[in-house]
Amino acid sequence: MFVGRVTGNLVATVKIPEHEGRKLMLVRRTDRSGEVYGPVYVALDGACAGIGDYVLFTLEGGAARMLTDGAISNSAIAGALDRLPDYTE
């Protein structure tokens, strides 16, 4: 699991049946200060996240399938964060 930030959404005119009715969000990892870095990932939204939200997401297919009721995906958003974790604790 990684902490990331939703940077946008993806619109698909044609989806596989398992993805119908699900949002595809663009997510980038964040560092300890909340700055985004690295590649952009397409993740199935399992937490009703919106653009700009900090989220907990996975890049492992088995965990993503469990989070999205069996929909085929390599990445999924597991939850939205109210604030970034305090790494000093």
Contact map, one row per residue, 1 for C-alpha under 8 A:
11100000000000000000000000000000000000000000000000000001111000000000000000000000000000000
11110000000000000000000000001000000000000000000000000001110000000000000000000000000000000
11111000000000000000000000001100000000000000000000000111100000000000000000000000000000000
01111100000000000000000000111100000100000000000000000111100000000000000000000000000000000
00111110000000000000000000111100000100000000000000111110000000000000000000000000000000000
00011111100000000000000011110000000000000000000011111110000000000000000000000000000000000
00001111100000000000000011110000000000000000000000110000000000000000000000000000000000000
00000111110000000000000011100000000000000000000000110000000000000000000000000000000000000
00000111111000000000001111000000000000000000000000100000000000000000000000000000000000000
00000001111100000000001111000000000000000100000000000000000000000000000000000000000000000
00000000111110000000000100000000000000000000000000000000000000000000000000000000000000000
00000000011111100000000000000000000000000000000000000000000000000000000000000000000000000
00000000001111100000000000000000000000000000000000000000000000000000000000000000000000000
00000000000111110000000000000000000000000000000000000000000000000000000000000000000000000
00000000000111111111000000000000000000000000000000000000000000000000000000000000000000000
00000000000001111111000000000000000000000000000000000000000000000000000000000000000000000
00000000000000111111000000000000000000000000000000000000000000000000000000000000000000000
00000000000000111111000000000000000000000000000000000000000000000000011100000000000000000
00000000000000111111110000000000000000000000000000000000000000000000001100000000000000000
00000000000000111111110000000000000000000000000000000000000000000000000000000000000000000
00000000000000000011111000000000000000000000000000000000000000000000000000000000000000000
00000000000000000011111100000000000000000001100000000000000000000000000000000000000000000
00000000110000000000111110000000000000000001100000000000000000000000000000000000000000000
00000000111000000000011111000000000000000111100000000000000000000000000000000000000000000
00000111110000000000001111100000000000000111100000000000000000000000000000000000000000000
00000111110000000000000111110000000000011110000000000000000000000000000000000000000000000
00011111000000000000000011111000000000011110000000000000000000000000000000000000000000000
00011110000000000000000001111100000111111000000000000000000000000000000000000000000000000
01111000000000000000000000111110000111100000000000000000000000000000000000000000000000000
00111000000000000000000000011111111110000000000000000000000000000000000000000000000000000
00000000000000000000000000001111111110000000000000000000000000000000000000000000000000000
00000000000000000000000000000111111000000000000000000000000000000000000000000000000100100
00000000000000000000000000000111111000000000000000000000000000000000000000000000000000000
00000000000000000000000000000111111100000000000000000000000000000000000000000000000100000
00000000000000000000000000000111111110000000000000000000000000000000000000000000000000000
00011000000000000000000000011110011111000000000000000000000000000000000000000000000000000
00000000000000000000000000011110001111100000000000000000000000000000000000000000000000000
00000000000000000000000000011000000111110000000000000000000000000000000000000000000000000
00000000000000000000000000011000000011111000000000000000000000000000000000000000000000000
00000000000000000000000001110000000001111100000000000000000000000000000000000000000000000
00000000000000000000000001110000000000111110000000000000000000000000000000100000000000000
00000000010000000000000111100000000000011111000000000000000000000000000000100000000000000
00000000000000000000000111100000000000001111100000000000100000000000000011111000000000000
00000000000000000000011110000000000000000111110000000000000000000001000010111000000000000
00000000000000000000011110000000000000000011111110000000000000000001000000011100000000000
00000000000000000000000000000000000000000001111110000000000000000011000000011110000000000
00000000000000000000000000000000000000000000111110000000000000000000000000001111000000000
00000000000000000000000000000000000000000000111111000000000000000000000000000001000000000
00000100000000000000000000000000000000000000111111101010000000000000000000001011000000000
00000100000000000000000000000000000000000000000111111000000000000000000000000000000000000
00001111100000000000000000000000000000000000000011111000000000000000000000000000000000000
00001111000000000000000000000000000000000000000001111100000000000000000000000000000000000
00001100000000000000000000000000000000000000000011111110000000000000000000000001100000000
00111100000000000000000000000000000000000000000000011111000000000000000000000001111100000
00111100000000000000000000000000000000000000000010001111100000000000000000001111100000000
11110000000000000000000000000000000000000000000000000111110000000000000000001111100000000
11110000000000000000000000000000000000000010000000000011111000000000000000111110000000000
11000000000000000000000000000000000000000000000000000001111100110000000000111100000000000
10000000000000000000000000000000000000000000000000000000111110010000000001110000000000000
00000000000000000000000000000000000000000000000000000000011111110000000001100000000000000
00000000000000000000000000000000000000000000000000000000001111111000000111100000000000000
00000000000000000000000000000000000000000000000000000000000111111100000001000000000000000
00000000000000000000000000000000000000000000000000000000010111111110000000000000000000000
00000000000000000000000000000000000000000000000000000000011111111111000111111000000000000
00000000000000000000000000000000000000000000000000000000000011111111111111010000000000000
00000000000000000000000000000000000000000000000000000000000001111111110000000000000000000
00000000000000000000000000000000000000000000010000000000000000111111110000011100000000000
00000000000000000000000000000000000000000001110000000000000000011111111000010000000000000
00000000000000000000000000000000000000000000000000000000000000001111111000000000000000000
00000000000000000100000000000000000000000000000000000000000000001111111100000000000000000
00000000000000000110000000000000000000000000000000000000000000001001111110000000000000000
00000000000000000110000000000000000000000000000000000000000010011000011111000000000000000
00000000000000000000000000000000000000000011000000000000000010011000001111110000000000000
00000000000000000000000000000000000000000010000000000000001111011000000111110000000000000
00000000000000000000000000000000000000001111000000000000111110010000000011111000000000000
00000000000000000000000000000000000000000011110000000000111000011011000011111100000000000
00000000000000000000000000000000000000000011111010000011110000010010000000111111000000000
00000000000000000000000000000000000000000000111000000011110000000010000000011111000000000
00000000000000000000000000000000000000000000011010000011100000000000000000001111100000000
00000000000000000000000000000000000000000000001110001111000000000000000000001111110000000
00000000000000000000000000000000000000000000000000001111000000000000000000000011111100000
00000000000000000000000000000000000000000000000000000100000000000000000000000001111100000
00000000000000000000000000000000000000000000000000000100000000000000000000000000111110000
00000000000000000000000000000001010000000000000000000100000000000000000000000000111111000
00000000000000000000000000000000000000000000000000000000000000000000000000000000001111100
00000000000000000000000000000000000000000000000000000000000000000000000000000000000111111
00000000000000000000000000000001000000000000000000000000000000000000000000000000000011111
00000000000000000000000000000000000000000000000000000000000000000000000000000000000001111
00000000000000000000000000000000000000000000000000000000000000000000000000000000000001111
